[in-house]
Each structure stands twice: as C-alpha cells, then as structure tokens.
C-alpha cells in the first residue's frame, strides 16, 4: 500500500488542512521542516515517506483565486523525473484542465520534470466526459469522489462505469481532524469499484490506522497531518 503525502497550496504557502474548512487553513507548522515554503515542504514530505507520488491541492485554483502556475512548475522541476504529482486544481472540464497542465509544463525549466497527473474532484467537476477526454489525451486521470458529513458532493453520483482506473475516496471532514478514516464510505466505494485501484484520504492518525485501511483493500492513502506531527512511525513498512 502506498502512503501518499499531501501538499495543500494557498496564497503561495503550504497550509494545514482542517476538516475541509478552507477559511481555517493557515501556513503549515511542521516537524519536518522549519518553513511553509511549498518547495521545502514538498521535499521534506517526499524524503520522510520515500514516496514517488505527491498529491497537490491547488486551493487557489479550487477557490477561484488563480492557480499557482509558477510554483507548480518549480515543484515539477525540483522533484524531477521519477515522481508523479497528482494535481487537483478544481478542474471542471477537459479544456481548462488541459490548458492549465500545458501552462505548468511550459513554465518548467528542467529537461526531466516530475510527471503531472490530473485529479478531477467531484466537488468541482461539471462535465464527467472530461475523464474520457483526458484519458484519450494520454493523461491517465484520477477521479476524487468527494464527501462531507456522509454526503456526496457535486458529481459524486457519477455512473461508476465512467470511473477511470484510479479512484480516491476523499472524506473532507475527516481531513486534519484526527478522528480516524471514514471506513464506511471507503468500503461502499470499493464495493462499486470492480478491479479499479481505490485510494483513501482523510483521518489517518498513526500506524494502526494504516494497517486497518490496508486490510480493507486500499491501494494507498493520502496523508498530511500525521506526517507533519510525526505520529506515523513505520511509514516504510506500508510502501
């Protein structure tokens, strides 16, 4: 099972997520590094986990304040080839996603940047056909099924026949809440997923939580707070 570190970007800082309540997000204070600079935080997260995947939520784009194009390009350059950046930038349909991804790649300076993978979150997705269009364009998209308070957000009811090969169960009110993972929602989605890879997000506090979600069949779990707080002690054993 993969432990996938998460970087939340807002106003040019890495911020700490709290139950998906974005007005409460503040620059990160982490035991992993002494700054909230996104590049320092990204490198620290990858080093702490040994992960080859970093999930990035561009909250500026999601909230309509503008994407962090230059910063995303610098992340691609600094992490380099061999790392995938799963990018959720509030994509609503294919054309705007494609344009943003191209803008980021044109802004990179390295000859071997990290690979960008688009994440379509149902909280913002307006046109489910974007998943097929992205796949046809060679992007291998990921679908994030977003929930809050046990309720599906936006297009979470999208026909599972349209789901791509990788799906994330994103329970926003469990993010940064130290209340444990939402196993009920995860199990329900996994039961519909067939042979797809299902990832979870939110609620993991410690090694025991990771052991439990691995037993439930999670391909991986998105984690941030438990890494910054160093309450995960044996990350490498889950890789």
SEDO-987392 format. One record per residue: z, y, x of N, C-alpha, C, CB in turn; residue number from 1. Coordinates in Angstrom, 1 decimal, decimal comma. Glycine has a CB too. Layout:
SEDO-987392
      n_z      n_y      n_x     ca_z     ca_y     ca_x      c_z      c_y      c_x     cb_z     cb_y     cb_x   num
        Z        Y        X        Z        Y        X        Z        Y        X        Z        Y        X   NUM
...
END
This chain:
SEDO-987392
      n_z      n_y      n_x     ca_z     ca_y     ca_x      c_z      c_y      c_x     cb_z     cb_y     cb_x   num
      0,0     -1,2      0,8      0,0      0,0      0,0      0,0      1,2      0,9      1,2      0,0     -0,9     1
     -0,8      2,2      0,5     -0,8      3,5      1,2      0,2      4,5      0,8     -2,2      4,1      1,0     2
      0,9      5,1      1,7      1,7      6,3      1,5      0,8      7,5      1,8      3,0      6,3      2,3     3
      0,5      8,3      0,7     -0,5      9,4      0,9      0,3     10,7      0,8     -1,6      9,3     -0,2     4
      0,4     11,4      1,9      1,1     12,7      1,9      0,3     13,8      1,1      1,4     13,2      3,3     5
      1,1     14,7      0,6      0,5     15,7     -0,3      0,8     17,1      0,3      1,1     15,6     -1,8     6
     -0,2     17,9      0,3     -0,1     19,3      0,6     -0,5     20,2     -0,5     -1,0     19,7      1,9     7
      0,4     21,0     -1,0      0,1     22,0     -2,1     -0,1     23,4     -1,5      1,3     22,0     -3,2     8
     -1,3     23,9     -1,8     -1,6     25,3     -1,2     -1,5     26,3     -2,3     -3,0     25,2     -0,7     9
     -0,8     27,4     -2,0     -0,7     28,6     -2,9     -0,4     29,8     -2,1      0,5     28,3     -3,9    10
     -1,3     30,8     -2,3     -1,1     32,1     -1,6     -1,0     31,9     -0,1      0,1     32,8     -2,1    11
     -1,9     31,0      0,5     -2,0     30,8      1,9     -0,8     30,1      2,5     -2,3     32,1      2,6    12
      0,1     29,5      1,7      1,2     28,8      2,2      1,2     27,4      1,7      2,6     29,5      1,8    13
      1,8     26,5      2,4      2,2     25,2      1,9      3,4     25,4      1,0      2,4     24,1      3,0    14
      3,4     24,9     -0,2      4,6     25,2     -1,1      5,2     23,8     -1,6      4,1     26,0     -2,3    15
      6,4     23,9     -2,0      7,1     22,7     -2,6      6,9     22,7     -4,1      8,6     22,8     -2,2    16
      6,4     21,6     -4,5      6,1     21,4     -6,0      7,4     21,0     -6,7      5,1     20,3     -6,2    17
      7,6     21,6     -7,9      8,8     21,3     -8,7      8,4     21,1    -10,1      9,8     22,5     -8,6    18
      8,3     19,8    -10,5      8,0     19,4    -11,9      6,7     19,9    -12,4      9,2     19,7    -12,8    19
      5,8     20,3    -11,6      4,5     20,9    -12,1      4,7     22,3    -12,6      3,9     20,0    -13,1    20
      5,9     22,9    -12,4      6,1     24,2    -12,9      5,8     25,2    -11,8      7,6     24,4    -13,3    21
      4,5     25,6    -11,8      3,9     26,3    -10,6      4,5     27,7    -10,4      2,5     26,4    -10,8    22
      5,1     28,3    -11,4      5,8     29,6    -11,2      7,0     29,4    -10,3      6,2     30,2    -12,5    23
      7,5     28,2    -10,2      8,7     27,9     -9,3      8,4     27,5     -7,9      9,6     26,9    -10,0    24
      7,1     27,4     -7,6      6,7     26,9     -6,3      7,0     28,0     -5,2      5,3     26,4     -6,3    25
      7,6     27,6     -4,1      7,9     28,5     -3,1      7,4     27,9     -1,7      9,4     28,9     -3,0    26
      7,2     28,7     -0,7      6,8     28,2      0,6      7,8     27,1      1,0      6,8     29,3      1,7    27
      7,2     26,0      1,6      7,9     24,8      1,9      9,0     25,1      3,0      7,0     23,7      2,3    28
     10,1     24,5      2,9     11,1     24,4      3,9     11,2     22,9      4,2     12,5     25,1      3,6    29
     10,8     22,5      5,4     10,6     21,1      5,7     11,4     20,7      7,0      9,2     20,8      5,8    30
     11,9     19,5      7,0     12,5     19,0      8,2     11,4     18,5      9,2     13,4     17,8      7,8    31
     10,2     18,5      8,7      9,1     18,0      9,6      8,5     19,1     10,5      8,0     17,5      8,8    32
      8,7     20,4     10,1      8,1     21,5     10,9      8,9     22,7     10,5      6,6     21,6     10,7    33
      8,7     23,8     11,4      9,5     25,0     11,2      8,8     26,1     10,4      9,9     25,5     12,5    34
      7,6     25,8      9,9      6,8     26,8      9,2      6,2     26,3      8,0      5,7     27,3     10,2    35
      5,7     27,2      7,1      5,0     26,8      5,9      3,5     27,0      6,1      5,4     27,6      4,7    36
      3,1     27,2      7,3      1,6     27,3      7,6      1,0     26,0      7,3      1,4     27,7      9,1    37
     -0,1     26,0      6,4     -0,7     24,7      6,0     -1,2     23,8      7,1     -1,8     25,1      5,0    38
     -1,7     24,4      8,2     -2,2     23,5      9,2     -1,0     22,8      9,9     -3,0     24,4     10,2    39
      0,1     23,5     10,2      1,2     22,9     10,8      1,8     21,8      9,9      2,3     23,9     11,1    40
      1,9     22,1      8,6      2,4     21,2      7,6      1,5     19,9      7,5      2,7     21,8      6,3    41
      0,2     20,2      7,4     -0,7     19,1      7,3     -0,6     18,1      8,5     -2,1     19,6      7,2    42
     -0,6     18,7      9,7     -0,5     17,8     10,9      0,9     17,1     10,9     -0,6     18,7     12,2    43
      1,9     17,8     10,5      3,2     17,1     10,5      3,3     16,0      9,5      4,3     18,1     10,2    44
      2,7     16,1      8,3      2,7     15,1      7,3      1,9     13,9      7,8      2,1     15,6      6,0    45
      0,7     14,1      8,4     -0,1     13,0      8,9      0,6     12,3     10,0     -1,5     13,5      9,3    46
      1,2     13,1     10,9      2,0     12,5     12,0      3,1     11,6     11,6      2,4     13,5     13,0    47
      3,9     12,1     10,5      5,1     11,5     10,0      4,7     10,1      9,3      5,8     12,4      9,1    48
      3,6     10,1      8,8      3,2      8,9      8,0      2,2      8,0      8,7      2,7      9,3      6,7    49
      1,5      8,5      9,6      0,4      7,7     10,2     -0,8      7,5      9,2      0,9      6,4     10,7    50
     -0,8      8,3      8,2     -1,8      8,2      7,1     -3,2      8,7      7,6     -1,4      9,0      5,9    51
     -4,2      8,1      7,0     -5,6      8,6      7,3     -6,1      9,3      6,1     -6,5      7,4      7,7    52
     -5,2      9,6      5,1     -5,6     10,3      3,9     -4,5     11,4      3,6     -5,7      9,4      2,7    53
     -5,0     12,6      3,3     -4,1     13,7      2,9     -4,6     14,2      1,6     -4,1     14,9      4,0    54
     -3,7     14,3      0,6     -4,1     14,9     -0,7     -3,7     16,3     -0,7     -3,3     14,1     -1,9    55
     -4,7     17,2     -1,0     -4,5     18,6     -1,0     -4,8     19,1     -2,4     -5,5     19,3      0,0    56
     -3,8     19,8     -3,0     -3,9     20,5     -4,3     -4,1     22,0     -4,0     -2,7     20,2     -5,2    57
     -5,3     22,5     -4,2     -5,5     24,0     -4,0     -5,1     24,7     -5,3     -7,0     24,3     -3,7    58
     -3,8     25,1     -5,3     -3,3     25,7     -6,6     -3,9     27,0     -6,8     -1,8     25,8     -6,5    59
     -4,3     27,7     -5,8     -5,0     29,0     -6,0     -6,3     28,8     -6,9     -5,4     29,6     -4,7    60
     -7,0     27,7     -6,6     -8,2     27,4     -7,4     -7,8     26,9     -8,7     -9,1     26,4     -6,7    61
     -6,8     26,0     -8,8     -6,4     25,5    -10,1     -5,9     26,6    -11,1     -5,3     24,4     -9,9    62
     -5,2     27,6    -10,5     -4,7     28,7    -11,3     -5,7     29,8    -11,5     -3,4     29,2    -10,7    63
     -6,9     29,7    -11,0     -7,9     30,7    -11,2     -7,8     31,9    -10,3     -7,9     31,1    -12,6    64
     -7,0     31,8     -9,2     -6,8     32,9     -8,3     -7,8     32,9     -7,1     -5,4     32,9     -7,7    65
     -8,6     31,8     -7,0     -9,6     31,7     -6,0     -9,2     30,6     -5,0     -9,7     33,0     -5,2    66
    -10,2     29,8     -4,6    -10,0     28,7     -3,7     -9,7     29,2     -2,2    -11,2     27,8     -3,7    67
     -9,0     28,4     -1,5     -8,7     28,7     -0,1     -9,8     28,1      0,8     -7,3     28,0      0,3    68
    -11,0     28,6      0,7    -12,2     28,1      1,4    -11,9     28,0      2,9    -13,4     28,9      1,0    69
    -11,6     29,2      3,5    -11,4     29,2      4,9    -10,3     28,3      5,4    -11,1     30,6      5,4    70
     -9,2     28,2      4,7     -8,1     27,4      5,0     -8,5     25,9      4,9     -6,9     27,7      4,2    71
     -9,2     25,5      3,9     -9,6     24,2      3,7    -10,6     23,7      4,8    -10,3     24,0      2,3    72
    -11,5     24,7      5,2    -12,4     24,4      6,3    -11,6     24,1      7,6    -13,4     25,5      6,5    73
    -10,6     25,0      7,9     -9,8     24,8      9,1     -9,0     23,5      9,0     -8,8     26,0      9,2    74
     -8,5     23,1      7,8     -7,9     21,8      7,7     -8,8     20,6      8,1     -7,3     21,6      6,3    75
    -10,1     20,7      7,6    -11,1     19,7      7,9    -11,3     19,7      9,4    -12,4     20,0      7,2    76
    -11,4     20,8     10,0    -11,6     20,9     11,5    -10,4     20,3     12,3    -11,9     22,3     11,9    77
     -9,2     20,7     11,9     -8,0     20,3     12,7     -7,7     18,9     12,5     -6,8     21,2     12,3    78
     -7,9     18,3     11,3     -7,6     16,9     11,1     -8,7     16,0     11,7     -7,4     16,6      9,6    79
     -9,9     16,4     11,5    -11,1     15,8     12,1    -11,5     14,5     11,5    -10,7     15,5     13,5    80
    -12,6     13,9     12,1    -13,1     12,7     11,6    -12,1     11,6     11,6    -14,4     12,3     12,5    81
    -12,2     10,7     10,7    -11,3      9,6     10,5    -10,2      9,8      9,5    -10,6      9,3     11,8    82
    -10,1     11,1      9,0     -9,2     11,5      8,0    -10,0     11,9      6,7     -8,3     12,6      8,4    83
     -9,5     11,4      5,6    -10,0     11,9      4,3     -9,1     12,9      3,7    -10,2     10,7      3,3    84
     -9,6     14,0      3,2     -8,9     15,0      2,4     -9,3     14,8      1,0     -9,1     16,4      2,9    85
     -8,4     14,3      0,1     -8,6     14,2     -1,3     -8,3     15,6     -1,9     -7,7     13,1     -2,0    86
     -9,3     16,3     -2,4     -9,1     17,7     -2,8     -9,2     17,9     -4,3    -10,2     18,5     -2,1    87
     -8,1     18,4     -4,8     -8,0     18,8     -6,2     -8,0     20,3     -6,2     -6,8     18,2     -7,0    88
     -9,1     20,9     -6,7     -9,3     22,3     -6,7     -9,6     22,8     -8,2    -10,4     22,8     -5,8    89
     -9,0     22,1     -9,1     -9,2     22,5    -10,5    -10,7     22,3    -11,0     -8,8     23,9    -10,7    90
    -11,4     21,3    -10,5    -12,8     21,1    -10,9    -12,9     20,9    -12,4    -13,4     20,0    -10,1    91
    -13,9     21,6    -13,0    -14,1     21,5    -14,4    -15,4     20,7    -14,7    -14,2     22,9    -15,1    92
    -16,3     20,8    -13,8    -17,6     20,1    -14,0    -18,2     19,9    -12,6    -18,6     20,8    -15,0    93
    -19,4     19,3    -12,6    -20,0     18,9    -11,3    -20,5     20,1    -10,5    -21,1     17,9    -11,5    94
    -21,2     21,0    -11,1    -21,9     22,0    -10,3    -20,9     22,9     -9,5    -22,8     22,9    -11,1    95
    -19,8     23,3    -10,1    -18,9     24,1     -9,4    -18,1     23,3     -8,4    -17,8     24,7    -10,4    96
    -17,9     22,1     -8,6    -17,3     21,2     -7,6    -18,2     21,1     -6,4    -17,0     19,8     -8,1    97
    -19,5     20,8     -6,6    -20,4     20,7     -5,5    -20,5     22,0     -4,7    -21,8     20,3     -6,1    98
    -20,6     23,1     -5,4    -20,7     24,4     -4,7    -19,5     24,7     -3,8    -20,8     25,5     -5,8    99
    -18,3     24,4     -4,3    -17,1     24,6     -3,5    -17,0     23,7     -2,3    -15,8     24,4     -4,4   100
    -17,4     22,4     -2,5    -17,4     21,5     -1,4    -18,3     21,9     -0,3    -17,7     20,1     -1,9   101
    -19,5     22,4     -0,7    -20,5     22,9      0,2    -20,0     24,1      0,9    -21,8     23,1     -0,5   102
    -19,4     25,0      0,2    -18,8     26,2      0,8    -17,8     25,9      1,9    -18,2     27,1     -0,2   103
    -17,0     24,9      1,6    -16,0     24,5      2,6    -16,7     23,9      3,8    -15,0     23,5      2,0   104
    -17,6     23,0      3,6    -18,3     22,3      4,7    -19,1     23,3      5,6    -19,2     21,2      4,2   105
    -19,7     24,3      4,9    -20,5     25,3      5,7    -19,5     26,2      6,6    -21,3     26,2      4,8   106
    -18,2     26,2      6,2    -17,3     27,1      6,9    -16,6     26,3      8,0    -16,2     27,6      6,0   107
    -16,8     25,0      8,1    -16,2     24,2      9,2    -17,0     24,6     10,5    -16,3     22,7      8,9   108
    -16,2     24,4     11,6    -16,8     24,7     13,0    -16,9     23,4     13,8    -16,0     25,7     13,7   109
    -16,2     22,4     13,4    -16,2     21,2     14,2    -17,4     20,3     13,9    -14,9     20,3     13,9   110
    -17,9     19,6     14,8    -19,0     18,7     14,6    -18,6     17,4     13,9    -19,7     18,4     15,9   111
    -17,3     17,2     13,8    -16,7     16,0     13,2    -15,5     16,3     12,3    -16,4     14,9     14,3   112
    -15,8     17,0     11,2    -14,6     17,4     10,4    -14,2     16,2      9,5    -15,0     18,6      9,4   113
    -13,0     16,4      9,0    -12,5     15,4      8,0    -13,4     15,3      6,8    -11,1     15,8      7,5   114
    -13,4     14,1      6,2    -14,2     13,9      5,0    -13,5     14,4      3,8    -14,5     12,4      4,8   115
    -14,3     15,2      3,0    -13,7     15,8      1,7    -14,1     14,9      0,6    -14,3     17,2      1,5   116
    -13,1     14,5     -0,2    -13,3     13,7     -1,4    -12,8     14,5     -2,6    -12,6     12,3     -1,3   117
    -13,7     14,7     -3,7    -13,3     15,5     -4,8    -12,4     14,7     -5,8    -14,5     16,0     -5,6   118
    -11,3     15,3     -6,2    -10,4     14,8     -7,2    -10,6     15,6     -8,5     -8,9     14,8     -6,7   119
    -11,0     14,9     -9,5    -11,1     15,6    -10,8     -9,9     15,3    -11,6    -12,4     15,1    -11,6   120
     -9,1     16,3    -11,9     -7,9     16,2    -12,7     -8,2     16,5    -14,1     -6,8     17,2    -12,2   121
     -7,6     15,6    -15,0     -7,9     15,7    -16,4     -7,3     17,0    -17,0     -7,5     14,5    -17,2   122
     -6,3     17,6    -16,3     -5,7     18,8    -16,7     -6,8     19,9    -16,8     -4,6     19,2    -15,8   123
     -7,8     19,9    -15,9     -8,8     20,9    -15,9    -10,2     20,5    -16,2     -8,8     21,6    -14,5   124
    -10,5     19,2    -16,1    -11,8     18,6    -16,3    -12,3     18,9    -17,7    -11,8     17,1    -16,0   125
    -13,5     19,5    -17,8    -14,1     19,8    -19,1    -15,3     18,9    -19,4    -14,6     21,2    -19,2   126
    -16,0     18,4    -18,4    -17,2     17,6    -18,6    -17,0     16,3    -17,9    -18,4     18,3    -18,1   127
    -16,6     15,2    -18,6    -16,4     13,9    -17,9    -17,7     13,4    -17,2    -16,0     12,9    -19,0   128
    -18,9     13,9    -17,6    -20,1     13,4    -16,9    -20,1     13,8    -15,5    -21,3     14,0    -17,6   129
    -19,2     14,7    -15,1    -19,1     15,1    -13,7    -18,8     14,0    -12,8    -18,0     16,2    -13,5   130
    -18,0     13,0    -13,3    -17,7     11,8    -12,5    -18,9     11,1    -12,0    -16,7     10,9    -13,2   131
    -19,8     10,8    -13,0    -21,0     10,1    -12,7    -21,9     10,9    -11,8    -21,8      9,7    -14,0   132
    -22,0     12,2    -12,1    -22,9     13,1    -11,3    -22,4     13,1     -9,8    -22,9     14,5    -11,9   133
    -21,1     13,2     -9,7    -20,5     13,2     -8,3    -20,8     11,9     -7,6    -19,0     13,5     -8,4   134
    -20,6     10,8     -8,3    -20,9      9,5     -7,7    -22,4      9,4     -7,3    -20,6      8,4     -8,6   135
    -23,3      9,9     -8,1    -24,7      9,8     -7,8    -25,0     10,7     -6,6    -25,5     10,3     -9,0   136
    -24,2     11,8     -6,4    -24,5     12,7     -5,2    -23,8     12,2     -4,0    -24,0     14,1     -5,6   137
    -23,1     11,0     -4,0    -22,6     10,4     -2,8    -21,1     10,8     -2,5    -23,4     10,7     -1,7   138
    -20,4     11,4     -3,5    -19,1     11,9     -3,2    -18,0     10,9     -3,4    -18,8     13,1     -4,1   139
    -18,2      9,8     -4,1    -17,1      8,8     -4,4    -15,9      9,4     -5,0    -16,8      8,0     -3,1   140
    -16,0     10,1     -6,2    -15,0     10,9     -6,7    -13,7     10,0     -7,1    -15,5     11,6     -7,9   141
    -12,6     10,7     -7,3    -11,4     10,2     -7,8    -11,0     10,9     -9,0    -10,2     10,3     -6,7   142
    -10,5     10,1    -10,0    -10,0     10,7    -11,3     -8,5     10,7    -11,3    -10,6      9,9    -12,5   143
     -7,9     11,9    -11,5     -6,5     12,0    -11,7     -6,2     12,1    -13,2     -5,9     13,2    -10,9   144
     -5,5     11,1    -13,7     -5,1     11,2    -15,1     -3,7     11,9    -15,2     -5,0      9,7    -15,7   145
     -3,7     13,1    -15,7     -2,6     14,0    -15,7     -1,7     13,9    -16,9     -3,0     15,4    -15,4   146
     -0,4     13,8    -16,7      0,5     13,6    -17,8      1,7     14,6    -17,6      1,0     12,2    -17,9   147
      2,3     15,0    -18,7      3,6     15,8    -18,6      4,4     15,4    -19,9      3,3     17,3    -18,6   148
      5,7     15,1    -19,6      6,5     14,7    -20,7      6,0     13,5    -21,6      6,7     15,9    -21,6   149
      5,4     12,6    -20,9      4,9     11,4    -21,6      3,6     11,6    -22,3      5,9     10,9    -22,5   150
      3,0     12,8    -22,2      1,8     13,2    -23,0      0,6     13,4    -22,0      2,0     14,4    -23,9   151
     -0,5     12,9    -22,4     -1,7     13,1    -21,6     -2,2     14,6    -21,7     -2,9     12,2    -22,1   152
     -2,6     15,1    -20,6     -3,1     16,4    -20,5     -4,6     16,5    -20,5     -2,6     17,2    -19,3   153
     -5,2     17,4    -21,2     -6,7     17,6    -21,1     -7,4     16,4    -21,5     -7,1     18,0    -19,8   154
     -8,3     16,0    -20,6     -9,2     14,8    -20,9     -8,6     13,5    -20,5    -10,5     15,1    -20,2   155
     -7,3     13,3    -20,5     -6,7     12,1    -20,0     -7,1     10,9    -20,9     -5,2     12,2    -20,0   156
     -7,6     11,2    -22,1     -8,1     10,2    -23,0     -9,5      9,8    -22,8     -7,9     10,6    -24,5   157
    -10,1     10,2    -21,7    -11,5      9,9    -21,3    -11,7      8,3    -21,4    -11,9     10,4    -19,9   158
    -12,8      7,9    -21,9    -13,1      6,5    -22,0    -12,9      5,8    -20,7    -14,5      6,3    -22,6   159
    -12,1      4,8    -20,6    -11,9      4,1    -19,3    -13,1      3,5    -18,7    -10,8      3,1    -19,4   160
    -14,2      3,3    -19,5    -15,4      2,8    -19,0    -16,1      3,8    -18,0    -16,4      2,5    -20,1   161
    -15,7      5,1    -18,2    -16,2      6,2    -17,3    -15,4      6,4    -16,1    -16,3      7,4    -18,1   162
    -14,3      5,7    -15,9    -13,4      5,9    -14,8    -14,1      5,5    -13,5    -12,1      5,2    -14,9   163
    -14,0      6,2    -12,4    -14,5      5,8    -11,1    -13,7      4,6    -10,5    -14,6      6,9    -10,1   164
    -14,0      4,2     -9,3    -13,3      3,1     -8,7    -11,9      3,4     -8,3    -14,1      2,6     -7,5   165
    -11,5      4,7     -8,2    -10,1      5,0     -7,8     -9,6      6,0     -8,8    -10,1      5,7     -6,4   166
     -8,4      5,7     -9,3     -7,7      6,5    -10,3     -6,3      6,8     -9,9     -7,7      5,7    -11,7   167
     -5,8      8,0    -10,1     -4,5      8,4     -9,8     -3,7      8,7    -11,2     -4,4      9,7     -9,0   168
     -2,5      8,1    -11,3     -1,6      8,4    -12,4     -0,7      9,5    -12,0     -0,8      7,1    -12,9   169
     -1,0     10,7    -12,4     -0,3     11,9    -12,0      0,7     12,4    -13,1     -1,3     13,1    -11,6   170
      2,0     12,1    -12,9      3,0     12,5    -13,8      3,7     13,8    -13,3      4,1     11,3    -14,1   171
      3,2     14,9    -13,8      3,6     16,2    -13,2      5,0     16,5    -13,3      2,8     17,3    -13,9   172
      5,7     16,1    -14,4      7,1     16,5    -14,5      8,0     15,6    -13,6      7,6     16,4    -15,9   173
      7,4     14,6    -13,0      8,2     13,8    -12,0      8,0     14,3    -10,6      7,8     12,3    -12,1   174
      7,0     15,2    -10,4      6,8     15,7     -9,1      7,9     16,6     -8,6      5,4     16,4     -9,0   175
      8,5     16,3     -7,4      9,5     17,1     -6,9     10,8     17,1     -7,7      9,1     18,5     -6,7   176
     11,0     16,1     -8,6     12,1     16,1     -9,5     13,2     15,1     -9,0     11,7     15,7    -10,8   177
     12,9     14,3     -8,0     13,9     13,3     -7,5     14,5     12,4     -8,6     15,0     14,0     -6,8   178
     13,6     12,1     -9,6     14,1     11,3    -10,7     13,5      9,9    -10,8     13,8     12,0    -12,0   179
     12,7      9,5     -9,8     12,1      8,2     -9,8     10,7      8,2    -10,4     12,9      7,2    -10,5   180
      9,9      7,3    -10,0      8,5      7,2    -10,5      8,4      6,9    -12,0      7,7      6,3     -9,7   181
      7,4      7,3    -12,7      7,1      7,0    -14,1      6,4      5,7    -14,2      6,3      8,2    -14,8   182
      7,2      4,6    -14,2      6,6      3,3    -14,2      5,9      2,9    -15,5      7,6      2,2    -13,9   183
      6,4      3,5    -16,6      5,9      3,2    -17,9      4,4      3,6    -18,0      6,7      3,8    -19,1   184
      4,2      4,9    -17,6      2,8      5,4    -17,7      1,9      4,7    -16,7      2,8      6,9    -17,4   185
      2,5      4,5    -15,5      1,7      3,8    -14,4      1,3      2,4    -14,9      2,5      3,7    -13,1   186
      2,2      1,6    -15,5      1,9      0,3    -16,0      0,8      0,3    -17,1      3,1     -0,4    -16,5   187
      0,9      1,3    -17,9     -0,1      1,4    -19,0     -1,5      1,7    -18,5      0,3      2,5    -20,0   188
     -1,6      2,6    -17,5     -2,9      2,9    -17,0     -3,4      1,7    -16,2     -2,8      4,1    -16,0   189
     -2,6      1,1    -15,4     -3,0     -0,1    -14,6     -3,5     -1,2    -15,5     -1,9     -0,6    -13,7   190
     -2,9     -1,3    -16,7     -3,4     -2,3    -17,6     -4,8     -2,1    -18,2     -2,4     -2,4    -18,8   191
     -5,2     -0,8    -18,1     -6,6     -0,5    -18,6     -7,6     -0,4    -17,4     -6,5      0,8    -19,3   192
     -7,1     -0,5    -16,2     -8,0     -0,1    -15,1     -8,9     -1,2    -14,6     -7,1      0,3    -13,9   193
     -8,7     -2,5    -15,0     -9,5     -3,5    -14,6     -9,4     -3,7    -13,1    -11,0     -3,3    -14,9   194
    -10,5     -3,8    -12,4    -10,4     -4,0    -10,9    -10,4     -2,7    -10,1    -11,6     -4,8    -10,5   195
    -10,1     -1,6    -10,8    -10,1     -0,3    -10,0     -8,8     -0,2     -9,2    -10,2      0,9    -11,0   196
     -8,8      0,6     -8,2     -7,6      0,9     -7,4     -6,9      2,0     -8,1     -8,0      1,3     -5,9   197
     -5,6      1,7     -8,4     -4,8      2,7     -9,1     -3,7      3,2     -8,2     -4,1      2,0    -10,4   198
     -3,6      4,5     -8,1     -2,6      5,2     -7,3     -1,6      5,9     -8,2     -3,3      6,2     -6,2   199
     -0,4      6,2     -7,7      0,6      6,9     -8,5      0,9      8,2     -7,8      1,8      6,1     -8,8   200
      1,6      9,1     -8,5      2,0     10,4     -8,0      3,3     10,8     -8,7      0,9     11,4     -8,0   201
      4,2     11,3     -7,9      5,4     11,8     -8,5      6,6     10,9     -8,6      5,1     12,3     -9,9   202
      7,8     11,4     -8,1      9,0     10,7     -8,4      9,6      9,8     -7,3      8,9      9,8     -9,5   203
      8,7      9,4     -6,3      9,2      8,5     -5,2     10,3      9,3     -4,4      8,1      8,0     -4,3   204
     11,4      8,6     -4,2     12,6      9,2     -3,5     12,9      8,6     -2,2     13,8      9,2     -4,4   205
     12,7      7,3     -2,1     13,2      6,5     -1,0     12,4      5,2     -0,9     14,7      6,3     -1,1   206
     12,8      4,4      0,1     12,0      3,2      0,4     12,1      2,2     -0,8     12,6      2,5      1,6   207
     13,2      2,2     -1,5     13,3      1,2     -2,7     12,2      1,6     -3,7     14,7      1,2     -3,2   208
     12,0      2,9     -4,0     11,0      3,3     -5,0      9,6      2,8     -4,5     11,0      4,8     -5,1   209
      9,3      2,9     -3,2      8,1      2,5     -2,7      7,9      1,0     -2,9      7,9      2,9     -1,2   210
      9,0      0,2     -2,6      8,9     -1,2     -2,8      8,6     -1,6     -4,3     10,3     -1,9     -2,4   211
      9,2     -0,8     -5,2      9,1     -1,1     -6,6      7,6     -0,8     -7,0     10,0     -0,3     -7,5   212
      7,1      0,3     -6,6      5,7      0,6     -7,1      4,7     -0,3     -6,4      5,4      2,1     -6,8   213
      5,0     -0,7     -5,2      4,1     -1,7     -4,6      4,1     -3,0     -5,3      4,5     -1,9     -3,1   214
      5,2     -3,4     -5,8      5,3     -4,6     -6,6      4,6     -4,5     -7,9      6,7     -5,0     -6,8   215
      4,5     -3,3     -8,5      3,8     -3,0     -9,7      2,3     -3,0     -9,5      4,3     -1,7    -10,3   216
      1,8     -3,1     -8,3      0,4     -3,1     -8,1     -0,3     -1,8     -7,7     -0,3     -3,6     -9,2   217
      0,6     -0,8     -7,3      0,0      0,4     -6,8     -0,8      0,2     -5,5      1,1      1,5     -6,7   218
     -2,0      0,8     -5,5     -2,7      0,8     -4,2     -2,1      1,8     -3,2     -4,2      1,1     -4,5   219
     -1,5      2,8     -3,8     -0,9      3,8     -2,9     -0,1      4,8     -3,8     -1,9      4,6     -2,1   220
      0,7      5,6     -3,2      1,5      6,6     -3,9      1,5      7,9     -3,2      2,9      6,1     -4,1   221
      1,3      9,0     -3,9      1,3     10,3     -3,4      2,7     10,8     -3,2      0,4     11,3     -4,3   222
      3,1     11,3     -2,0      4,5     11,7     -1,7      4,5     13,0     -1,0      5,2     10,5     -0,9   223
      5,5     13,8     -1,3      5,7     15,1     -0,5      7,1     15,3     -0,3      5,1     16,3     -1,3   224
      7,9     15,6     -1,3      9,3     16,0     -1,1     10,1     15,0     -0,3     10,0     16,2     -2,5   225
      9,9     13,7     -0,6     10,7     12,6      0,2     10,3     12,6      1,6     10,5     11,3     -0,5   226
      9,1     13,0      2,0      8,7     13,1      3,4      9,4     14,4      4,0      7,2     13,2      3,5   227
      9,3     15,5      3,4      9,9     16,7      3,9     11,4     16,6      4,0      9,6     17,9      3,0   228
     12,0     15,8      3,1     13,5     15,7      3,1     14,0     14,5      4,0     14,0     15,6      1,7   229
     13,0     13,7      4,5     13,3     12,5      5,3     14,1     11,5      4,6     13,9     13,0      6,6   230
     13,9     11,3      3,3     14,6     10,2      2,6     13,8      8,9      2,6     14,9     10,7      1,2   231
     12,5      9,0      3,1     11,8      7,7      3,3     12,0      7,3      4,8     10,3      7,9      3,0   232
     12,5      6,2      5,0     12,9      5,8      6,3     11,9      4,8      7,0     14,3      5,2      6,3   233
     11,2      4,0      6,1     10,3      2,9      6,7      8,9      3,1      6,1     10,9      1,5      6,4   234
      8,4      4,3      6,3      7,0      4,5      5,8      6,0      3,5      6,3      6,6      5,9      6,1   235
      6,1      3,3      7,6      5,1      2,4      8,3      5,1      1,0      7,7      5,4      2,3      9,7   236
      6,1      0,6      7,1      6,2     -0,8      6,6      5,3     -0,9      5,3      7,6     -1,2      6,3   237
      5,0      0,2      4,7      4,2      0,2      3,5      2,7      0,5      3,7      4,7      1,2      2,5   238
      2,3      0,7      5,0      0,9      1,1      5,3      0,1     -0,2      5,4      0,8      1,9      6,5   239
END
